């Protein structure tokens, strides 16, 4: 366990959650506009017709239980309860026409609802 000044966080030994350069650029740009932040937290919540939905939030502090991954100088924080569903996931940022947003490339995802809001593992 690594200890910071005011909080501590854990880094898993293997890189199990990654992000693309495009996702890292977007996160860095957004954190820069905010003027604060330590990274982005990924998780899952129970919802939708397929059972689970991804959640993403920018964070200013580590939680003691956070699992921390780092790629392209961006920290990705995962709560331990979400980790089994996100292990192996790559976070990407894509632009398609006028739309842009994060895309979760999750090898554990087995099915996605028709509206694209929820998934099943």
N, C-alpha and C positions, 0 to 999 in steps of 0.2 A: 504494500500500500504506500502511495506517495502522499505526503502531507504538504498542503499549501499553507499560506499565512493564516487564513481564517477558516478554511474548510479543507476536507480531505476528499480524495477521490481515488477510485481503483482503475487500473489499466489492465485489461485482460492480456494474457501472454500472446495470443494470436489475433491478428487483425481480422475480425469477423464481420464488421460493418465498414463499408468503404464509401467514398464519394468521388464523383468524377471531377475533373478540373473545372468544368462548366458549373457544377453545383458549388464547388469551393469558391469560385469567383463571385457567384451570386451572394453567397453567405457573407463573404468578406465585404462586398459592396454594401449590403444591407446593414451589417454591424457598424461599418464606417459611418453610414448616414445616421444611425441611432446614436452614435458617439459612445457606446458602451456595449458590453456583451462578451461572454467567454466562448460562445459557440452555439450549436443548435442541438435541441433534444428531440429524439425520435421515440415514438412509442406506438402502442396500439390501444384501441378502446373497443369495447363490445357495442356494436351498433349495426344497423342496416340489415338487408335481407340475406347477406352471406355470413354475417356474424362478427366480423372485425373490420375496423377502419384504421388507417394510419393517422397519426397526429404528429405535428411538427411545430415546435415553438423555439424562438430565440431566447437564450437564457443569459442571465447576468451572474449567476452563482452556481457552483457545483452543489449537488446534494451528496451527503456522505455515502449513499448507496449507489450512486451513479457509476456505470461502467463507461469508461472513456476511451474512444478511439480517435485517432488523428490522421488526417490525410490532407495533403496540399496545404499544410499549416492551419487547418480548421479542425476544431475539436467537435466530435459527435458524441453526445451523451445519451445513454440508454438506461432506463430503469430495469432492474433485474427481472421484473415480472414480464416485461415486453421482450426481453432478449431472446427467449426460445423461438418467438415468432419472427424475429428480425435477423437472426444469425445468418450470415451470408448475403445480406441485402446490400445492393449498391444504390446510393442516392444520386440521381442525375437531375439536371435542370435543362429542360428542353423548350424550344420555341417551335410551334407548328402554326403557320399562318399568323393570325392575330393573337393567338393564345400562347401563353408561356406558363410554366410552373414546374414544380418538382415531380419527378417520376421515381417510383420505388421499383427497382428491379430485384424482386425477391424470389429466389429459387424455391422457397417453401410454399409459395402461393399456388394453390391447386385450382381455384375457381374464383371468378369475379362476378359480381352481380351485373345485370344489364346496364344499370346507370353508372357503373364504374366507381361508386362510392365505398363499397365494402368488398371484402375478400374472405376466402376460407383457406386454411392450411391443411 
